[in-house]
Amino acid sequence: MLLTDFFIALYNEDARVKRSESRPCLHDKAFELGTRQTFEIQEGEIKKMKQSQSKSGSPYEFYGKIPLRQAIPLGLQHVLAMFVGNLTPILIICGACGISATSGDAELAALQVTLLQNAMLVAGIVTLVQLFAIGPVGGKVPIIMGTSSGFIGVFQSVANVMGGGILTYGAIMGASLIGGIFEGFLGFCLKPLRRFFPPLVTGTVVLSIGLSLISVGIQSFGGGSKASDYGSLENLLLGLIVLIVIIALKHFCKGIWSTSAILFAIILGYILSEAMSLFLPTTGVTAEGVEYTKAWVLNWSKVADASWFAIPKLMPVKLVFDARAILPILIMFVVTAVETVGDISGVMEGGLGREATDKELSGGVACDGFGSSLAAIFGVLPNTSFSQNVGLVTMTKIVNRTALGFGAVFLIFCGLFPKLAALISIMPQSVLGGAAVMMFSSIIISGIQLITKEAMTSRSITIVSVALGLGYGLGANSAVISGLPQFIQLIFGGSGIVPAALVAIVLNIILPKEKAEQK
């Protein structure tokens, strides 16, 4: 009954939301006021627009103040979109270092639980800093922060070189602390480097981010590539229903049913999964004769076993400073800064219809770096902008920081109240995949919009073509560079984002501009 009353109250907010949607938004005026040379927006006009938006209270405006009953479901969408991705990198690296619940060591198993708990807490804290800013740290942009998966390849290599164990994980944390500080100060120096990141370059980076995530979304759609029933009819049907419901609510409904389409579709996915378990077999047998539980089955025992409250632990792992870990991880932080520039550019273009300012990019990258250092102190992998949520913003156009801020607060609660985290963690991968397919594709559209802001010339076509063809191709087919030195494989073979970004930046510097562009 409480849940029903909650959504009825949300529905009653529709009329006010529709009125506010018709009012002028920040991006319309901001883009007109900005100049193509500096991308800066007049501070006086920004202040006036902030005041105007605070009164209008639209979810489509960054500074608008909306009631909690509207902010709750909108913020919860972001948590659902990134929850699994926020924890997966930690599980992978913990496994590479021998820290897992299956290791047979109760102390290591408890450490893994602590790290997962801290990951949610840190993601929430750093997201709030990104949204509201502390001095120059934080871009005041609609970005959700979370545990980066871009470092997985480098961290696995470090684990292999150093032999795994607690000391190796400590070395990864020590290197992350240093790398985060380096990226933070790099953010402060970003303004003079801005000329190296025109819309053509950032658009190419955003496009490569979207392309790299498409396969992730499809894997989830099929139930998760590691699931024994991956690609089964049940998983595909569940993901397809979620996708259809999102499209239907988004385009055939209004108000809260449209703006919170993903949340309602995921809730329906939970209900369908539970209903399916009542009528369909929940287990299967592999070709080797091993019995398994199907990926779409809800594991309620995880919720029952989770504690109600737990205090996060500071410094759960002793920091170790080893050059073998510091050097390759430092390089990755430079690449991460470029990716963050792409994420912020993508979310500002897709959500607010304008380019990011120098101040937004500088504060965003600084938050990215110092947030990663904070994460290291809590024993968590680097905390960076989450591309999955960039896709959610570009698809829904909901950029309100009150709504996103509630999502951040919910993440903090998940770090303090493990039962909440467990409830989200049991979400079937196919349910998440149904939403992810559409969200990740939206990132590609944002990249195309950035690239085509100006007329395409032979120079710009060359930059985009080579960056995506050579750069992304190397990332997607890492076996091609298996004969090269290991540090080159780490940089170019882990993700298509890294080589595409580097190639786009280099070509943009060395290729001469055409006469029309110079004017």
VENNOR-V905767 format. One record per run of one state. SS is the DSSP state (@ for helix, = for strand, . for the rest). FROM is the first residue (numbers start at 1). LEN is the number of residues. If there is no record, write none. Layout:
ss = {SS & SS}
from = {FROM & FROM}
len = {LEN & LEN}
//
This chain:
ss = {. & @ & . & @ & . & @ & . & @ & . & @ & . & @ & . & = & . & = & . & = & . & @ & . & @ & . & @ & . & @ & . & @ & . & @ & . & @ & . & = & . & = & . & @ & . & @ & . & @ & . & = & . & @ & . & @ & . & @ & . & @ & . & @ & . & @ & . & @ & . & @ & . & @ & .}
from = {1 & 2 & 12 & 14 & 22 & 26 & 34 & 43 & 57 & 68 & 97 & 106 & 133 & 134 & 135 & 137 & 138 & 145 & 148 & 152 & 163 & 166 & 189 & 190 & 197 & 199 & 222 & 233 & 253 & 256 & 260 & 261 & 280 & 283 & 286 & 291 & 294 & 300 & 306 & 323 & 353 & 358 & 378 & 383 & 386 & 387 & 397 & 401 & 417 & 418 & 426 & 429 & 452 & 458 & 477 & 478 & 482 & 486 & 493 & 496 & 511 & 515 & 519}
len = {1 & 10 & 2 & 8 & 4 & 8 & 9 & 14 & 11 & 29 & 9 & 27 & 1 & 1 & 2 & 1 & 7 & 3 & 4 & 11 & 3 & 23 & 1 & 7 & 2 & 23 & 11 & 20 & 3 & 4 & 1 & 19 & 3 & 3 & 5 & 3 & 6 & 6 & 17 & 30 & 5 & 20 & 5 & 3 & 1 & 10 & 4 & 16 & 1 & 8 & 3 & 23 & 6 & 19 & 1 & 4 & 4 & 7 & 3 & 15 & 4 & 4 & 1}
//
